[in-house]
Amino acid sequence: HDFGTYVEIDPSQVPTGVKVIPSRFSYRKRPKDVKARIVVQQLRKNATGYSWVELFAAAPTSASHALLAWHAMRKGWPITEGDLTTAFLHADLEDGLTIIVKPPVEIYRGKLWLLKKALYGLRISPHVFQRWLTTQFKQMKFEPTRACPMTFWRDTDEAMMVAHADNIRLTAGDETTDELKLEFAQRMKIRWENVLSPEWSAYLGSSWCRPTVREIRVRPEDRHFQKLFELLQLEQAKAVPSATWSPQEEKKEAADLDAQHATAYRSGTGVMQWIAHATVRPRPDLQYTTKELARALSHPTTRDWARLRKAARYCIGTRSATMTFRYDPKLPLKITGYSDASFAEAPERKSTTGFVIFLQGVVITMGSKTQSIVALSTAEAELLALNTTAAESLFLQNLLRDMGHEDVPIELYTDSSAALGIISREGAGRVKHIHVRYLWLQQMLSEKKITIKKIGTTENLADLLTKHLSVARTEELSRAMGLELGDRRRSETTPTPPAQTLALRTHS
């Protein structure tokens, strides 16, 4: 009623050909009460006729969240979090769009609802709400970046926002933040919940804190680990020091999982993926592991089940692992990327790409991906990995350009002399079978838009993202990226040792 969401009509007023969509109350138990929400039951089968363009709603990338943290640390500004209450109800439906809903049975009194605003459950609601939200931000002089439409920037005062559905993160000066809160209140119902502080607080499934102005720490919420252990019945299991697959289990003959265990495998792998990738990808030590586990989702076997349980037991001992983003003003404003590849390790002989990208000591993004084609040599695998790392670096450069930082230099590192040789010349040379699309780095290098340098294998941080390593090597590279694994010999309250040793040495 407050939003004017619908107009009541008689069933006889329903136009010919228009289907009435049912609705229901959705209940969620909370610590002190139960939240009730009206949800439209519009499924795919009764939502025909919509194109992809009418349904698409963007989400910010992990790089956007990390970039906002970098900007806040660089400026010394607070990070303020807001939550839009009854978010979709703010957005008007298009004129001429006829959507009729039957109220939940508990409150149905013979009248139907002709919707004027979006409701939860409508397939077009996310798209309509996002368009409305972008319009509101533009009226507040915030412009969406071209690279990420849910990252917003205001030139006048360099304020920055990231919107993830109805969750908003804002960084600006203290006075500007107070002014923006008032303007938000005039335009929408929003609850400002938290200012990032030394105390841990939850945001999008992760726990965050800010011990100092130039340091932000992130770790997955503990409830995800608890859910994982319950799914796999590992509540009383002992921790293992590594997620590396068990040699004994790998030698056993693999058999298909039964339906119950297959479902548990898919759910457990999904939780592992969330732990590794939530918001800003806070667990680089699990990136390769979760990527490999996800490859078996369609047809898991007993071998895959043993792999998942081994990875979960590794999480038992590292559930307190914390990722630290530490801004270093002494480092130049430069995008620094590390690229690596493991050759032909997948069953179909495809290689794995690993990359990690820094900005002034802050990890902005990272990834572990199976390459789309079969490389015929280590040099080709490394070349494909460099392509991915360069593309991710250019994406970050475009984001920074929209934030007023023109032509931030890009410097990439690889431990492959052969791949460096391929991109340092012109044309295919002896690798005539390589598709021309993978040689675009030659032009970028000749035009000096990107710098690529050789680095020793022992100093290549991306090595962690391409394969399972020894316990000591995993801890060394994790710490260099800012991840403190929480050594079982130390308590959780022990101060975190200096991170990014290898990275800073290479940067300098």
Secondary structure, 3 states (H helix, E strand, C coil): CCCCCEEEECHHHCCCCCCEECEEEEEEECCCCEEEEEEECCCHHHCCCCCHHHHCCCCCCHHHHHHHHHHHHHHCCCEEEEEECCHHHHCECCCCCCCEECCCCCCCCCCEEEECECCCCCCCHHHHHHHHHHHHHHHCCCEECCCCCCEEEECCCCEEEEEECCEEEEECCHHHHHHHHHHHHHHCCEEEEEECCCCCEEECCEEEEEEECCEEEEEECHHHHHHHHHHCCCCCCCCCCCCCCCHHHHHCCCCECCHHHHHHHHHHHHHHHHHHHCCCCCCHHHHHHHHHHHCCCCCCEHHHHHHHHHHHHHHHHHCCCEEEEECCCCCCCCEEEEEEEECCCCCCCCCEEEEEEEECCEEEEEEEEECCCCCCCHHHHHHHHHHHHHHHHHHHHHHHHHCCCCCCCEEEEECCHHHHHHHHCCCCCCCCCCCHHHHHHHHHHHCCCCEEEECCHHHCHHHHHCCCCCHHHHHHHHHHHCEECCCCCCCCCCCCCCCCHHHHHHHC
